[in-house]
């Protein structure tokens, strides 16, 4: 199972915690999910309520509040639909389409098995060619977006709704629509970001980073290609582990961070390396008693990205049986507090999530992280 497949498998479990968050105190919540768009490819007229995908002929407006009785998962889908622009991309923090936020929106929609105008997305992605003018982050986003577009369209056209023998939803496995030569050119583009120590940098000629390595491995997996020089990449990432156990974003960074540590744990596991137990312990030390995870040692504010990535890395880590039981017991004891924290950054009228309690602007990235965190809290 690839990095992307793992994450979206967990997102699929977010629906019940969403209903739990939306339920009034002592109540039973809303009615069961009505099957938002399952197996149905929507047209832009007649089927969906007005502005379900945003008005594709005008700049996007703020998302409309969903009806009172709307299912919470459907509210999230409506929010993500509202972020789609006329050019087929999804908006970032501003109104313009952004390839980075487009991927997060697509992953959220895929995890909730929702439809979208895939032909408009393809037009948007084609504008980037093979990504020769992009940095590594956006090149990997281009790869992931093409993979998601192909996977969703293939699953819809074949009307498959059950997992195969591997346990992976067929929504997430299908041939990539790009030609072999195009995929090869994009893979070669990834290697332009390789660093002398075997890692990857965000920019050509830059410093190796955990985030760049994590994204590069994910892109190779999306294209079903073998990443070259596994050993060198593992050494590069391990060099970023601090004496306290966590991983810094770069070797020169002054301190470890939760997102970098979570990415390193996941990457090393996918490279077939042992998960460093001190890194898992470092992540557990970032738990706030009131719920959520902080990004740094000494930080007092929890954030959604740190919470989602930490929960994912810890749950997927391959630990010894005794340690695994201890870790799971600690997470279970913290479950209600973590759920309360995620609920505090969910803007229920719009359906979107924002990054931290001090923020009030939901976006596609944090909405995906909200779904990922809830999947691990199911």
Secondary structure, DSSP 4 states (H G I P E B T S, - for coil): --HHHHHHHHHTTHHHHHHHHHSPTTS--SPPP--TTTT----SSSSSPTTTT--TTSPPPPPPPPPTT--HHHHHHHHHHHTB-TTS-BB-SSSSB-HHHHHHHHHHHHHTT----HHHHHHHHHTTTT-TTS-HHHHHHHHHHHHHHHHHHHHHHHT--S--TTS--GGG----SS-HHHHHHHHHHHHTTB-TTS-BBSSTT--BBHHHHHHHHHHHHHTT-PPS-HHHHHHHHHTTB-TTS-B-SBTT-SS--HHHHHHHHHHHHHTTPPP-HHHHHHHHTTB-TTSSEESSTT---EEHHHHHHHHHHHHH----HHHHHHHHHHHHHTHHHHHHHHHHTEETTTTEE-SSTT----BHHHHHHHHHHHHHT-
